[in-house]
Amino acid sequence: MRSLRTLSTPLLLLMTLAISANAQEPIVTESTTTSTVTTTGDMRTRVESPPPTAIAPQIIANSNSDLCTVGVAGAVQTQILGISMGSTMTEPNCLTLKRAKTLYDMGMKVAAVSVMCAGSRQVFDAMMDAGTPCPKDGLIGEAAKLAWQADLESQPKPDGLLEEVGEDNEREMAGASGVLGVFAVLLLL
């Protein structure tokens, strides 16, 4: 019987502890906290955004086209206002070459040479120097040369084509200077 008693004593002790552990009341703690938070600060916000942009119009000058125009465009942007402009200009020498080529392609070689001679003193002088003067009133060769020498006033002026281009350039420069003036005022804003 002793062996049974030896085993039951620790078992009894363990059961007593387990019952007493379950029988304890929970601990309740009550507390009240009062706090005051005072915050003083300086707040700054920095907004980074892309600047406003004036975009110049795209004037496409296609190299495959048979046009004698050149595109010019520009833009200016200030913090307040942006302006963009674009235009096309016709190049007179290109038109002369195009007309002459068209006549030549149609088999009208004398007419093509006549178109080239009419607009440029440089071409007129080159033809005379080569011994093949420009056609005059339906005359070609030596007869045309004598007709040109007899009528000096009807020869192309020394600056014939250049004067036309100069007048066009003056108009373009006047327009460009006006646009630049507006851009300068905008930049000062």
MARKEKOL-185266 format. One record per residue (C-alpha): residue number from 1; x, y, z. Coordinates in steps of 0.1 Angstrom, whole numbers. Example, Ala and Ser with C-alpha at 12.3 -4.5 7.8 and 13.67 -1.06 7.14 Angstrom:
BEGIN
     k      xx      yy      zz
     1     123     -45      78
     2     137     -11      71
//
This chain:
BEGIN
     k      xx      yy      zz
     1       0       0       0
     2      29      22       5
     3      36      25     -32
     4       1      37     -39
     5       4      64     -12
     6      38      75     -26
     7      22      81     -60
     8      -9      98     -47
     9       8     125     -26
    10      24     143     -56
    11      -8     138     -76
    12     -29     153     -49
    13      -5     182     -45
    14      -7     189     -82
    15     -45     188     -83
    16     -46     212     -54
    17     -24     237     -72
    18     -45     234    -104
    19     -77     240     -86
    20     -63     270     -67
    21     -49     285     -99
    22     -84     283    -116
    23    -101     297     -85
    24     -82     330     -85
    25    -101     362     -93
    26     -89     383    -123
    27     -70     415    -114
    28     -88     447    -126
    29     -68     479    -127
    30     -85     512    -132
    31     -66     543    -142
    32     -75     578    -155
    33     -50     598    -175
    34     -54     634    -184
    35     -30     649    -210
    36     -28     682    -229
    37     -10     684    -262
    38       0     718    -276
    39      15     719    -310
    40      30     749    -327
    41      43     746    -362
    42      50     763    -394
    43      38     745    -425
    44      49     752    -461
    45      38     735    -492
    46      59     734    -524
    47      41     725    -556
    48      63     715    -585
    49      45     714    -618
    50      58     716    -653
    51      59     751    -667
    52      33     762    -692
    53      46     756    -728
    54      37     773    -761
    55      43     748    -789
    56      51     760    -823
    57      29     747    -851
    58      45     720    -872
    59      47     730    -908
    60      58     699    -927
    61      81     704    -956
    62      80     671    -973
    63     110     665    -994
    64      90     642   -1017
    65      64     668   -1025
    66      67     691   -1055
    67      59     723   -1036
    68      81     754   -1036
    69      72     764   -1001
    70      93     767    -969
    71      77     765    -935
    72      87     788    -907
    73      74     785    -871
    74      82     799    -837
    75      69     801    -802
    76      75     820    -769
    77      62     813    -735
    78      63     835    -704
    79      49     827    -669
    80      16     843    -679
    81      11     840    -717
    82      23     819    -745
    83      21     826    -782
    84      30     804    -812
    85      30     813    -849
    86      37     796    -882
    87      37     805    -919
    88      48     793    -952
    89      69     812    -978
    90      70     805   -1015
    91     105     804   -1030
    92     104     822   -1064
    93     136     805   -1079
    94     120     771   -1072
    95      89     782   -1092
    96     111     793   -1121
    97     129     760   -1121
    98      97     740   -1119
    99      81     759   -1148
   100     112     754   -1169
   101     114     717   -1161
   102      77     712   -1170
   103      82     729   -1204
   104     113     708   -1210
   105      94     676   -1201
   106      67     685   -1226
   107      93     688   -1254
   108      94     726   -1254
   109     131     730   -1249
   110     134     765   -1264
   111     105     777   -1242
   112     122     761   -1211
   113     154     780   -1218
   114     134     812   -1224
   115     117     808   -1189
   116     151     804   -1173
   117     165     834   -1191
   118     136     857   -1184
   119     140     856   -1146
   120     177     858   -1141
   121     205     880   -1154
   122     229     853   -1143
   123     213     827   -1166
   124     211     853   -1194
   125     248     862   -1191
   126     258     825   -1189
   127     239     817   -1221
   128     255     846   -1239
   129     289     836   -1227
   130     283     800   -1239
   131     275     813   -1275
   132     239     801   -1272
   133     219     833   -1265
   134     185     832   -1249
   135     156     831   -1274
   136     142     866   -1283
   137     108     870   -1300
   138     109     835   -1316
   139     145     840   -1327
   140     173     816   -1317
   141     211     814   -1322
   142     229     843   -1339
   143     196     861   -1349
   144     186     862   -1312
   145     220     875   -1302
   146     217     904   -1327
   147     181     911   -1315
   148     193     912   -1278
   149     221     936   -1287
   150     197     959   -1306
   151     172     960   -1276
   152     193     964   -1245
   153     163     977   -1224
   154     145     943   -1227
   155     174     923   -1213
   156     169     911   -1177
   157     180     935   -1151
   158     213     927   -1133
   159     194     919   -1101
   160     161     907   -1118
   161     153     877   -1096
   162     172     890   -1067
   163     150     921   -1065
   164     119     899   -1064
   165     134     878   -1036
   166     146     910   -1018
   167     110     924   -1018
   168      96     891   -1004
   169     124     891    -978
   170     116     927    -968
   171      79     917    -962
   172      90     887    -943
   173     115     906    -922
   174      88     932    -914
   175      64     905    -903
   176      92     887    -883
   177     102     919    -866
   178      66     925    -855
   179      64     890    -841
   180      98     895    -823
   181      85     927    -808
   182      55     910    -794
   183      77     882    -780
   184     100     908    -764
   185      71     924    -746
   186      59     890    -734
   187      93     882    -720
   188      92     913    -700
   189      60     903    -683
//
